[in-house]
């Protein structure tokens, strides 16, 4: 199972480093096994720690975000639209009507 680090900290994908630190402190304090008797507290605490490790490091966060986009975890429809727009703009810019190799318009 792939963990969603943003969900582990209760954050959106555009969270700032300050937001990440604040959420980590709150969640780590809440799920710390010495303070929380829940059976899954240690597991949740480990998830929060891992999320902070990844999201607080610029390179690791960029790699994680890139992987999320590749796997369409955020919003599949939005990702598909972004891919289509990038593709169509490349196609349209490479076949501009003013280029000499373009066929003449039949009108």
N, C-alpha and C positions, 0 to 999 in steps of 0.2 A: 504494500500500500504506500503510495506517495503522499507524504504529509504536505499540507498547505500551510506554509510558514506564516503567511499573513493571517489566516484564520486562527492559527494557534495563539497569535498575539491579539486577535480581535481587531485587525487593522485592514485598511484598504491598500491596494497595490501602490498607490501614490503617496504613502505615508513618508514623512520626513524622518531623518535620523533621530531627532528629538522625540518624535512620536513613538518610534520603535523602542528607544531607551525607556521612556515612561511606561509603555505597555509591558515591556519585559519586567521592570521592577514590580509592577502591580501583580502581574500573573505569577511571577516567580515567588513572590511573597505569599500569594494565596495558595498556590499548589505545593509549596515546600513541604516535604514529607514530615518534618518536625512540627509543622503547624496545622496540617490537614490530615485527618484520619481516614479519608476516603480511600477505598482499595486501589483506585487508579491514580492517586495523587502523585506517586513517584513517576509513573509513566507520563502523566501530563506535564510534570515538572521537567522531565527530560525533553519532551517535545518543545516546551517553551525555551529551554536552553539552546536546543539545536536551531530553532527558528531565529533566535537572537544572534547566534554565531554566524548564520548565513546572511541575515538581513543587515547586520551592522558592518559587514565587510563589503566595501564597494564592488570589488571584483566578483566575489561570491554571489552577491545580490544580483549583479548584472547577468551572470551565468544562469542563476535561478529564474530570473524574469524572462530571459531568452527562451529557456526550456519551457516555461509555462506558456509562452506565446506559441511555440512550436507545437505543443500538445493541445492547444486550443482550450486551456483550462479556464481562462477568464470568461470570455464571451465568444462562443463559436461563430455567431452571426457577425459580430463586429470584426473579428479576426478575418473572416472570409471576405467581408466588405473591404477591409484594408488591403488584403492581398489582391483582390480584383481591381481596386482603384490603382494600385501601384502597377499592376500588369497593364491595364488599359492605358494609363498615362504614358508608359514606356512605348507601347505599340503606336499610340497616336503621335507621339513626338518623333518616332522614327519614320513615320510615313506621312510627313507633312505635305500638303497639296502643292506647295511652292517648289518642291524638289524637281529637278529636270527629268528624273526617271519615272515620275508619276504619269500615268496615262491621262490623256486629255479628257475633259468632261464632255459627255455626249450632248449636253444641252447647248 
